[in-house]
Amino acid sequence: MSENNSRYKGLQTVLVKDSNGRDVPALPPAPRGEETLRGFHKRRDRERLDQLAYVYLKDSCAFHRIADLNGAILPDALSEAVETAIPEKVR
């Protein structure tokens, strides 16, 4: 069960086989959002995406929206970025 602000909300679990042949529930990949650019943030040393998401989007769990807008599949791929694109707060 997903939280209301989760990008996985509404996605149905599927059963997949693990390495031992057991059926385990899994979620499909979350859809990427269509984000509108709000602006750019110049990164400081050790700033994390969840911190930026809280400052700009008022939801630290929305870090995936920043990653999506920047074309990063994994949030850590942006750890060395000098500037990070920030989406609009809308949603």
Gaussian input, Z-matrix of N, CA and C with variables (Angstrom, degrees):
# hf/3-21g

backbone

0 1
 N
 C     1     B1
 C     2     B2     1     A1
 N     3     B3     2     A2     1     D1
 C     4     B4     3     A3     2     D2
 C     5     B5     4     A4     3     D3
 N     6     B6     5     A5     4     D4
 C     7     B7     6     A6     5     D5
 C     8     B8     7     A7     6     D6
 N     9     B9     8     A8     7     D7
 C    10    B10     9     A9     8     D8
 C    11    B11    10    A10     9     D9
 N    12    B12    11    A11    10    D10
 C    13    B13    12    A12    11    D11
 C    14    B14    13    A13    12    D12
 N    15    B15    14    A14    13    D13
 C    16    B16    15    A15    14    D14
 C    17    B17    16    A16    15    D15
 N    18    B18    17    A17    16    D16
 C    19    B19    18    A18    17    D17
 C    20    B20    19    A19    18    D18
 N    21    B21    20    A20    19    D19
 C    22    B22    21    A21    20    D20
 C    23    B23    22    A22    21    D21
 N    24    B24    23    A23    22    D22
 C    25    B25    24    A24    23    D23
 C    26    B26    25    A25    24    D24
 N    27    B27    26    A26    25    D25
 C    28    B28    27    A27    26    D26
 C    29    B29    28    A28    27    D27
 N    30    B30    29    A29    28    D28
 C    31    B31    30    A30    29    D29
 C    32    B32    31    A31    30    D30
 N    33    B33    32    A32    31    D31
 C    34    B34    33    A33    32    D32
 C    35    B35    34    A34    33    D33
 N    36    B36    35    A35    34    D34
 C    37    B37    36    A36    35    D35
 C    38    B38    37    A37    36    D36
 N    39    B39    38    A38    37    D37
 C    40    B40    39    A39    38    D38
 C    41    B41    40    A40    39    D39
 N    42    B42    41    A41    40    D40
 C    43    B43    42    A42    41    D41
 C    44    B44    43    A43    42    D42
 N    45    B45    44    A44    43    D43
 C    46    B46    45    A45    44    D44
 C    47    B47    46    A46    45    D45
 N    48    B48    47    A47    46    D46
 C    49    B49    48    A48    47    D47
 C    50    B50    49    A49    48    D48
 N    51    B51    50    A50    49    D49
 C    52    B52    51    A51    50    D50
 C    53    B53    52    A52    51    D51
 N    54    B54    53    A53    52    D52
 C    55    B55    54    A54    53    D53
 C    56    B56    55    A55    54    D54
 N    57    B57    56    A56    55    D55
 C    58    B58    57    A57    56    D56
 C    59    B59    58    A58    57    D57
 N    60    B60    59    A59    58    D58
 C    61    B61    60    A60    59    D59
 C    62    B62    61    A61    60    D60
 N    63    B63    62    A62    61    D61
 C    64    B64    63    A63    62    D62
 C    65    B65    64    A64    63    D63
 N    66    B66    65    A65    64    D64
 C    67    B67    66    A66    65    D65
 C    68    B68    67    A67    66    D66
 N    69    B69    68    A68    67    D67
 C    70    B70    69    A69    68    D68
 C    71    B71    70    A70    69    D69
 N    72    B72    71    A71    70    D70
 C    73    B73    72    A72    71    D71
 C    74    B74    73    A73    72    D72
 N    75    B75    74    A74    73    D73
 C    76    B76    75    A75    74    D74
 C    77    B77    76    A76    75    D75
 N    78    B78    77    A77    76    D76
 C    79    B79    78    A78    77    D77
 C    80    B80    79    A79    78    D78
 N    81    B81    80    A80    79    D79
 C    82    B82    81    A81    80    D80
 C    83    B83    82    A82    81    D81
 N    84    B84    83    A83    82    D82
 C    85    B85    84    A84    83    D83
 C    86    B86    85    A85    84    D84
 N    87    B87    86    A86    85    D85
 C    88    B88    87    A87    86    D86
 C    89    B89    88    A88    87    D87
 N    90    B90    89    A89    88    D88
 C    91    B91    90    A90    89    D89
 C    92    B92    91    A91    90    D90
 N    93    B93    92    A92    91    D91
 C    94    B94    93    A93    92    D92
 C    95    B95    94    A94    93    D93
 N    96    B96    95    A95    94    D94
 C    97    B97    96    A96    95    D95
 C    98    B98    97    A97    96    D96
 N    99    B99    98    A98    97    D97
 C   100   B100    99    A99    98    D98
 C   101   B101   100   A100    99    D99
 N   102   B102   101   A101   100   D100
 C   103   B103   102   A102   101   D101
 C   104   B104   103   A103   102   D102
 N   105   B105   104   A104   103   D103
 C   106   B106   105   A105   104   D104
 C   107   B107   106   A106   105   D105
 N   108   B108   107   A107   106   D106
 C   109   B109   108   A108   107   D107
 C   110   B110   109   A109   108   D108
 N   111   B111   110   A110   109   D109
 C   112   B112   111   A111   110   D110
 C   113   B113   112   A112   111   D111
 N   114   B114   113   A113   112   D112
 C   115   B115   114   A114   113   D113
 C   116   B116   115   A115   114   D114
 N   117   B117   116   A116   115   D115
 C   118   B118   117   A117   116   D116
 C   119   B119   118   A118   117   D117
 N   120   B120   119   A119   118   D118
 C   121   B121   120   A120   119   D119
 C   122   B122   121   A121   120   D120
 N   123   B123   122   A122   121   D121
 C   124   B124   123   A123   122   D122
 C   125   B125   124   A124   123   D123
 N   126   B126   125   A125   124   D124
 C   127   B127   126   A126   125   D125
 C   128   B128   127   A127   126   D126
 N   129   B129   128   A128   127   D127
 C   130   B130   129   A129   128   D128
 C   131   B131   130   A130   129   D129
 N   132   B132   131   A131   130   D130
 C   133   B133   132   A132   131   D131
 C   134   B134   133   A133   132   D132
 N   135   B135   134   A134   133   D133
 C   136   B136   135   A135   134   D134
 C   137   B137   136   A136   135   D135
 N   138   B138   137   A137   136   D136
 C   139   B139   138   A138   137   D137
 C   140   B140   139   A139   138   D138
 N   141   B141   140   A140   139   D139
 C   142   B142   141   A141   140   D140
 C   143   B143   142   A142   141   D141
 N   144   B144   143   A143   142   D142
 C   145   B145   144   A144   143   D143
 C   146   B146   145   A145   144   D144
 N   147   B147   146   A146   145   D145
 C   148   B148   147   A147   146   D146
 C   149   B149   148   A148   147   D147
 N   150   B150   149   A149   148   D148
 C   151   B151   150   A150   149   D149
 C   152   B152   151   A151   150   D150
 N   153   B153   152   A152   151   D151
 C   154   B154   153   A153   152   D152
 C   155   B155   154   A154   153   D153
 N   156   B156   155   A155   154   D154
 C   157   B157   156   A156   155   D155
 C   158   B158   157   A157   156   D156
 N   159   B159   158   A158   157   D157
 C   160   B160   159   A159   158   D158
 C   161   B161   160   A160   159   D159
 N   162   B162   161   A161   160   D160
 C   163   B163   162   A162   161   D161
 C   164   B164   163   A163   162   D162
 N   165   B165   164   A164   163   D163
 C   166   B166   165   A165   164   D164
 C   167   B167   166   A166   165   D165
 N   168   B168   167   A167   166   D166
 C   169   B169   168   A168   167   D167
 C   170   B170   169   A169   168   D168
 N   171   B171   170   A170   169   D169
 C   172   B172   171   A171   170   D170
 C   173   B173   172   A172   171   D171
 N   174   B174   173   A173   172   D172
 C   175   B175   174   A174   173   D173
 C   176   B176   175   A175   174   D174
 N   177   B177   176   A176   175   D175
 C   178   B178   177   A177   176   D176
 C   179   B179   178   A178   177   D177
 N   180   B180   179   A179   178   D178
 C   181   B181   180   A180   179   D179
 C   182   B182   181   A181   180   D180
 N   183   B183   182   A182   181   D181
 C   184   B184   183   A183   182   D182
 C   185   B185   184   A184   183   D183
 N   186   B186   185   A185   184   D184
 C   187   B187   186   A186   185   D185
 C   188   B188   187   A187   186   D186
 N   189   B189   188   A188   187   D187
 C   190   B190   189   A189   188   D188
 C   191   B191   190   A190   189   D189
 N   192   B192   191   A191   190   D190
 C   193   B193   192   A192   191   D191
 C   194   B194   193   A193   192   D192
 N   195   B195   194   A194   193   D193
 C   196   B196   195   A195   194   D194
 C   197   B197   196   A196   195   D195
 N   198   B198   197   A197   196   D196
 C   199   B199   198   A198   197   D197
 C   200   B200   199   A199   198   D198
 N   201   B201   200   A200   199   D199
 C   202   B202   201   A201   200   D200
 C   203   B203   202   A202   201   D201
 N   204   B204   203   A203   202   D202
 C   205   B205   204   A204   203   D203
 C   206   B206   205   A205   204   D204
 N   207   B207   206   A206   205   D205
 C   208   B208   207   A207   206   D206
 C   209   B209   208   A208   207   D207
 N   210   B210   209   A209   208   D208
 C   211   B211   210   A210   209   D209
 C   212   B212   211   A211   210   D210
 N   213   B213   212   A212   211   D211
 C   214   B214   213   A213   212   D212
 C   215   B215   214   A214   213   D213
 N   216   B216   215   A215   214   D214
 C   217   B217   216   A216   215   D215
 C   218   B218   217   A217   216   D216
 N   219   B219   218   A218   217   D217
 C   220   B220   219   A219   218   D218
 C   221   B221   220   A220   219   D219
 N   222   B222   221   A221   220   D220
 C   223   B223   222   A222   221   D221
 C   224   B224   223   A223   222   D222
 N   225   B225   224   A224   223   D223
 C   226   B226   225   A225   224   D224
 C   227   B227   226   A226   225   D225
 N   228   B228   227   A227   226   D226
 C   229   B229   228   A228   227   D227
 C   230   B230   229   A229   228   D228
 N   231   B231   230   A230   229   D229
 C   232   B232   231   A231   230   D230
 C   233   B233   232   A232   231   D231
 N   234   B234   233   A233   232   D232
 C   235   B235   234   A234   233   D233
 C   236   B236   235   A235   234   D234
 N   237   B237   236   A236   235   D235
 C   238   B238   237   A237   236   D236
 C   239   B239   238   A238   237   D237
 N   240   B240   239   A239   238   D238
 C   241   B241   240   A240   239   D239
 C   242   B242   241   A241   240   D240
 N   243   B243   242   A242   241   D241
 C   244   B244   243   A243   242   D242
 C   245   B245   244   A244   243   D243
 N   246   B246   245   A245   244   D244
 C   247   B247   246   A246   245   D245
 C   248   B248   247   A247   246   D246
 N   249   B249   248   A248   247   D247
 C   250   B250   249   A249   248   D248
 C   251   B251   250   A250   249   D249
 N   252   B252   251   A251   250   D250
 C   253   B253   252   A252   251   D251
 C   254   B254   253   A253   252   D252
 N   255   B255   254   A254   253   D253
 C   256   B256   255   A255   254   D254
 C   257   B257   256   A256   255   D255
 N   258   B258   257   A257   256   D256
 C   259   B259   258   A258   257   D257
 C   260   B260   259   A259   258   D258
 N   261   B261   260   A260   259   D259
 C   262   B262   261   A261   260   D260
 C   263   B263   262   A262   261   D261
 N   264   B264   263   A263   262   D262
 C   265   B265   264   A264   263   D263
 C   266   B266   265   A265   264   D264
 N   267   B267   266   A266   265   D265
 C   268   B268   267   A267   266   D266
 C   269   B269   268   A268   267   D267
 N   270   B270   269   A269   268   D268
 C   271   B271   270   A270   269   D269
 C   272   B272   271   A271   270   D270

   B1=1.4448
   B2=1.5286
   B3=1.3200
   B4=1.4602
   B5=1.5191
   B6=1.3174
   B7=1.4582
   B8=1.5234
   B9=1.3249
   B10=1.4682
   B11=1.5182
   B12=1.3242
   B13=1.4607
   B14=1.5240
   B15=1.3321
   B16=1.4606
   B17=1.5254
   B18=1.3281
   B19=1.4601
   B20=1.5174
   B21=1.3273
   B22=1.4578
   B23=1.5357
   B24=1.3262
   B25=1.4628
   B26=1.5268
   B27=1.3126
   B28=1.4483
   B29=1.5219
   B30=1.3363
   B31=1.4623
   B32=1.5257
   B33=1.3014
   B34=1.4579
   B35=1.5241
   B36=1.3249
   B37=1.4560
   B38=1.5336
   B39=1.3030
   B40=1.4639
   B41=1.5229
   B42=1.3076
   B43=1.4657
   B44=1.5224
   B45=1.3247
   B46=1.4638
   B47=1.5238
   B48=1.3009
   B49=1.4684
   B50=1.5265
   B51=1.3255
   B52=1.4615
   B53=1.5333
   B54=1.3267
   B55=1.4658
   B56=1.5304
   B57=1.3289
   B58=1.4722
   B59=1.5214
   B60=1.3389
   B61=1.4515
   B62=1.5176
   B63=1.3126
   B64=1.4673
   B65=1.5208
   B66=1.3278
   B67=1.4681
   B68=1.5215
   B69=1.3186
   B70=1.4686
   B71=1.5228
   B72=1.3410
   B73=1.4638
   B74=1.5213
   B75=1.3283
   B76=1.4674
   B77=1.5218
   B78=1.3074
   B79=1.4649
   B80=1.5211
   B81=1.3254
   B82=1.4616
   B83=1.5279
   B84=1.3235
   B85=1.4674
   B86=1.5318
   B87=1.3110
   B88=1.4626
   B89=1.5282
   B90=1.3240
   B91=1.4657
   B92=1.5245
   B93=1.3300
   B94=1.4667
   B95=1.5162
   B96=1.3011
   B97=1.4556
   B98=1.5135
   B99=1.2973
   B100=1.4656
   B101=1.5223
   B102=1.3004
   B103=1.4595
   B104=1.5265
   B105=1.3224
   B106=1.4552
   B107=1.5244
   B108=1.3055
   B109=1.4667
   B110=1.5237
   B111=1.3285
   B112=1.4632
   B113=1.5313
   B114=1.3218
   B115=1.4622
   B116=1.5169
   B117=1.3255
   B118=1.4583
   B119=1.5224
   B120=1.3039
   B121=1.4589
   B122=1.5212
   B123=1.3225
   B124=1.4621
   B125=1.5287
   B126=1.3239
   B127=1.4652
   B128=1.5170
   B129=1.3276
   B130=1.4557
   B131=1.5307
   B132=1.2916
   B133=1.4590
   B134=1.5234
   B135=1.3059
   B136=1.4654
   B137=1.5322
   B138=1.3202
   B139=1.4625
   B140=1.5188
   B141=1.3123
   B142=1.4585
   B143=1.5267
   B144=1.3408
   B145=1.4657
   B146=1.5228
   B147=1.3251
   B148=1.4631
   B149=1.5301
   B150=1.3230
   B151=1.4695
   B152=1.5250
   B153=1.3383
   B154=1.4656
   B155=1.5240
   B156=1.3222
   B157=1.4675
   B158=1.5256
   B159=1.3127
   B160=1.4651
   B161=1.5267
   B162=1.3217
   B163=1.4665
   B164=1.5233
   B165=1.3329
   B166=1.4619
   B167=1.5255
   B168=1.3286
   B169=1.4638
   B170=1.5238
   B171=1.3356
   B172=1.4678
   B173=1.5205
   B174=1.3410
   B175=1.4622
   B176=1.5191
   B177=1.3190
   B178=1.4663
   B179=1.5261
   B180=1.3129
   B181=1.4765
   B182=1.5260
   B183=1.3261
   B184=1.4678
   B185=1.5346
   B186=1.3203
   B187=1.4767
   B188=1.5240
   B189=1.3336
   B190=1.4713
   B191=1.5214
   B192=1.3394
   B193=1.4647
   B194=1.5208
   B195=1.3292
   B196=1.4621
   B197=1.5251
   B198=1.3269
   B199=1.4722
   B200=1.5314
   B201=1.3341
   B202=1.4716
   B203=1.5232
   B204=1.3187
   B205=1.4604
   B206=1.5263
   B207=1.3262
   B208=1.4592
   B209=1.5297
   B210=1.3229
   B211=1.4584
   B212=1.5188
   B213=1.3245
   B214=1.4621
   B215=1.5265
   B216=1.3023
   B217=1.4618
   B218=1.5249
   B219=1.3141
   B220=1.4636
   B221=1.5237
   B222=1.3240
   B223=1.4627
   B224=1.5307
   B225=1.3316
   B226=1.4694
   B227=1.5186
   B228=1.3269
   B229=1.4622
   B230=1.5220
   B231=1.3310
   B232=1.4714
   B233=1.5283
   B234=1.3186
   B235=1.4696
   B236=1.5278
   B237=1.3184
   B238=1.4609
   B239=1.5302
   B240=1.3290
   B241=1.4701
   B242=1.5237
   B243=1.3188
   B244=1.4658
   B245=1.5252
   B246=1.3324
   B247=1.4632
   B248=1.5167
   B249=1.3144
   B250=1.4502
   B251=1.5240
   B252=1.3328
   B253=1.4620
   B254=1.5277
   B255=1.3289
   B256=1.4644
   B257=1.5248
   B258=1.3476
   B259=1.4687
   B260=1.5263
   B261=1.3211
   B262=1.4696
   B263=1.5266
   B264=1.3176
   B265=1.4599
   B266=1.5209
   B267=1.2981
   B268=1.4578
   B269=1.5229
   B270=1.3239
   B271=1.4582
   B272=1.4558
   A1=108.13
   A2=116.39
   A3=121.37
   A4=111.15
   A5=115.35
   A6=120.34
   A7=109.89
   A8=116.59
   A9=120.92
   A10=113.83
   A11=118.51
   A12=120.67
   A13=113.00
   A14=116.93
   A15=120.88
   A16=111.41
   A17=116.61
   A18=119.59
   A19=111.18
   A20=117.65
   A21=122.31
   A22=112.00
   A23=117.29
   A24=120.38
   A25=109.53
   A26=114.98
   A27=120.61
   A28=114.36
   A29=117.81
   A30=119.70
   A31=109.46
   A32=116.29
   A33=121.80
   A34=110.40
   A35=115.68
   A36=119.60
   A37=109.53
   A38=114.78
   A39=121.89
   A40=107.26
   A41=116.25
   A42=120.07
   A43=109.19
   A44=115.44
   A45=121.44
   A46=107.65
   A47=115.77
   A48=120.60
   A49=109.26
   A50=115.54
   A51=119.17
   A52=109.15
   A53=116.72
   A54=120.44
   A55=113.01
   A56=116.65
   A57=120.56
   A58=112.25
   A59=117.08
   A60=120.80
   A61=114.83
   A62=117.59
   A63=120.94
   A64=110.12
   A65=115.97
   A66=121.10
   A67=109.00
   A68=116.02
   A69=120.77
   A70=108.50
   A71=117.00
   A72=119.18
   A73=110.73
   A74=116.05
   A75=121.91
   A76=108.62
   A77=115.73
   A78=121.30
   A79=109.31
   A80=117.59
   A81=119.49
   A82=109.53
   A83=118.23
   A84=119.67
   A85=110.51
   A86=114.91
   A87=119.91
   A88=109.84
   A89=116.51
   A90=118.50
   A91=110.52
   A92=115.62
   A93=120.08
   A94=108.22
   A95=115.93
   A96=120.69
   A97=113.01
   A98=115.31
   A99=122.01
   A100=106.23
   A101=116.83
   A102=121.90
   A103=112.03
   A104=115.26
   A105=122.72
   A106=108.18
   A107=116.71
   A108=121.61
   A109=111.42
   A110=115.32
   A111=121.86
   A112=110.05
   A113=115.65
   A114=121.40
   A115=109.52
   A116=115.50
   A117=121.04
   A118=109.73
   A119=115.44
   A120=122.54
   A121=108.16
   A122=116.81
   A123=121.37
   A124=107.30
   A125=114.86
   A126=120.42
   A127=112.07
   A128=114.32
   A129=122.53
   A130=108.37
   A131=115.92
   A132=121.23
   A133=111.24
   A134=116.22
   A135=125.69
   A136=115.94
   A137=119.06
   A138=120.06
   A139=109.20
   A140=115.29
   A141=120.70
   A142=110.11
   A143=115.68
   A144=119.76
   A145=112.29
   A146=118.28
   A147=118.71
   A148=110.59
   A149=116.92
   A150=120.08
   A151=110.53
   A152=116.78
   A153=119.95
   A154=110.89
   A155=116.69
   A156=120.66
   A157=110.40
   A158=116.89
   A159=119.08
   A160=111.13
   A161=116.79
   A162=120.61
   A163=111.71
   A164=117.19
   A165=120.70
   A166=114.43
   A167=116.97
   A168=120.23
   A169=112.46
   A170=116.61
   A171=123.49
   A172=112.53
   A173=116.12
   A174=121.96
   A175=108.13
   A176=116.78
   A177=119.74
   A178=112.38
   A179=117.44
   A180=120.73
   A181=112.42
   A182=118.12
   A183=121.97
   A184=112.11
   A185=116.97
   A186=120.30
   A187=111.90
   A188=116.97
   A189=120.66
   A190=111.27
   A191=118.22
   A192=120.57
   A193=110.26
   A194=117.14
   A195=121.23
   A196=109.26
   A197=116.39
   A198=120.18
   A199=110.53
   A200=117.21
   A201=121.07
   A202=111.24
   A203=117.08
   A204=121.16
   A205=111.87
   A206=116.13
   A207=120.88
   A208=112.85
   A209=116.72
   A210=120.82
   A211=114.28
   A212=116.92
   A213=120.75
   A214=110.37
   A215=117.00
   A216=120.44
   A217=109.72
   A218=116.14
   A219=121.79
   A220=109.13
   A221=118.59
   A222=120.93
   A223=113.71
   A224=117.09
   A225=119.98
   A226=112.98
   A227=117.48
   A228=120.64
   A229=111.29
   A230=117.20
   A231=121.12
   A232=112.72
   A233=117.69
   A234=119.81
   A235=113.42
   A236=118.22
   A237=120.85
   A238=112.84
   A239=117.50
   A240=120.67
   A241=110.39
   A242=115.90
   A243=120.93
   A244=109.86
   A245=116.13
   A246=122.03
   A247=108.97
   A248=114.97
   A249=120.56
   A250=108.77
   A251=115.97
   A252=120.87
   A253=108.88
   A254=115.55
   A255=122.33
   A256=108.81
   A257=117.95
   A258=120.08
   A259=111.79
   A260=115.00
   A261=121.10
   A262=109.15
   A263=115.95
   A264=121.48
   A265=112.11
   A266=119.31
   A267=124.60
   A268=111.79
   A269=117.24
   A270=126.95
   A271=110.54
   D1=133.25
   D2=-176.30
   D3=-104.00
   D4=152.69
   D5=176.74
   D6=-72.05
   D7=162.86
   D8=-176.88
   D9=-60.57
   D10=-31.89
   D11=-178.47
   D12=-95.09
   D13=7.64
   D14=-178.63
   D15=-77.16
   D16=142.00
   D17=175.63
   D18=-74.06
   D19=-7.78
   D20=177.36
   D21=-93.88
   D22=-3.32
   D23=-179.14
   D24=-59.93
   D25=131.14
   D26=177.83
   D27=90.35
   D28=-12.53
   D29=177.76
   D30=-80.17
   D31=138.02
   D32=-179.44
   D33=-88.08
   D34=139.53
   D35=176.19
   D36=-74.08
   D37=152.61
   D38=176.16
   D39=-124.93
   D40=155.80
   D41=176.93
   D42=-94.57
   D43=131.15
   D44=176.47
   D45=-128.92
   D46=155.94
   D47=179.72
   D48=-88.39
   D49=133.80
   D50=174.59
   D51=-87.51
   D52=-176.43
   D53=-175.63
   D54=-65.85
   D55=-15.92
   D56=177.74
   D57=-97.93
   D58=5.74
   D59=178.70
   D60=83.68
   D61=5.96
   D62=179.40
   D63=-84.26
   D64=146.31
   D65=173.76
   D66=-80.66
   D67=124.92
   D68=177.77
   D69=-128.11
   D70=142.61
   D71=179.01
   D72=-74.48
   D73=142.75
   D74=178.02
   D75=-144.22
   D76=153.91
   D77=175.51
   D78=-96.63
   D79=144.13
   D80=173.87
   D81=-70.86
   D82=165.69
   D83=177.11
   D84=-57.99
   D85=141.52
   D86=179.42
   D87=-72.29
   D88=144.14
   D89=177.23
   D90=-68.02
   D91=144.88
   D92=176.98
   D93=-80.53
   D94=137.55
   D95=-178.89
   D96=-78.95
   D97=154.28
   D98=172.05
   D99=-90.50
   D100=98.73
   D101=-174.19
   D102=-97.62
   D103=145.00
   D104=175.27
   D105=-103.65
   D106=132.12
   D107=-177.70
   D108=-69.86
   D109=126.66
   D110=173.99
   D111=-91.61
   D112=-39.78
   D113=-178.22
   D114=166.30
   D115=-163.89
   D116=-177.78
   D117=-123.22
   D118=146.60
   D119=177.28
   D120=-115.73
   D121=127.37
   D122=175.92
   D123=-82.57
   D124=117.69
   D125=-173.53
   D126=-73.88
   D127=142.84
   D128=173.10
   D129=-106.16
   D130=164.79
   D131=-178.76
   D132=-55.60
   D133=129.45
   D134=175.17
   D135=68.85
   D136=14.94
   D137=174.59
   D138=-73.04
   D139=133.26
   D140=179.26
   D141=-103.54
   D142=158.11
   D143=-179.50
   D144=-65.22
   D145=-32.75
   D146=178.80
   D147=-66.33
   D148=-32.40
   D149=176.23
   D150=-68.03
   D151=-43.81
   D152=178.10
   D153=-64.09
   D154=-39.15
   D155=179.26
   D156=-62.63
   D157=-38.47
   D158=178.74
   D159=-67.88
   D160=-43.48
   D161=-178.70
   D162=-64.63
   D163=-47.52
   D164=-173.19
   D165=-92.53
   D166=-31.35
   D167=-174.00
   D168=-111.99
   D169=-4.93
   D170=-178.88
   D171=59.79
   D172=28.54
   D173=179.53
   D174=-154.63
   D175=103.31
   D176=-177.54
   D177=-64.63
   D178=-21.88
   D179=178.55
   D180=-77.66
   D181=-5.43
   D182=-178.86
   D183=-91.00
   D184=17.27
   D185=179.55
   D186=-57.39
   D187=-28.43
   D188=-179.55
   D189=-64.72
   D190=-26.70
   D191=177.54
   D192=-67.42
   D193=-38.05
   D194=177.18
   D195=-67.22
   D196=-43.88
   D197=178.41
   D198=-60.54
   D199=-43.96
   D200=179.16
   D201=-59.10
   D202=-47.94
   D203=-177.87
   D204=-62.41
   D205=-30.51
   D206=-179.46
   D207=-91.84
   D208=5.10
   D209=176.68
   D210=72.10
   D211=22.25
   D212=-179.19
   D213=-98.80
   D214=126.34
   D215=176.34
   D216=-74.78
   D217=-40.29
   D218=176.64
   D219=-110.16
   D220=130.69
   D221=-179.63
   D222=-55.08
   D223=-34.39
   D224=-179.59
   D225=-63.26
   D226=-18.51
   D227=178.29
   D228=-64.08
   D229=-19.36
   D230=-179.59
   D231=-95.99
   D232=3.86
   D233=-174.08
   D234=-62.40
   D235=-26.13
   D236=-179.53
   D237=-102.68
   D238=4.69
   D239=-178.78
   D240=-66.96
   D241=136.98
   D242=177.86
   D243=-77.74
   D244=-42.50
   D245=176.15
   D246=-123.38
   D247=143.75
   D248=-179.76
   D249=-125.89
   D250=129.02
   D251=176.65
   D252=-70.56
   D253=137.34
   D254=-178.55
   D255=-116.35
   D256=130.80
   D257=178.99
   D258=-80.66
   D259=164.08
   D260=172.66
   D261=-60.67
   D262=155.48
   D263=-178.66
   D264=-75.95
   D265=-13.02
   D266=-173.74
   D267=-49.56
   D268=141.79
   D269=172.14
   D270=148.63

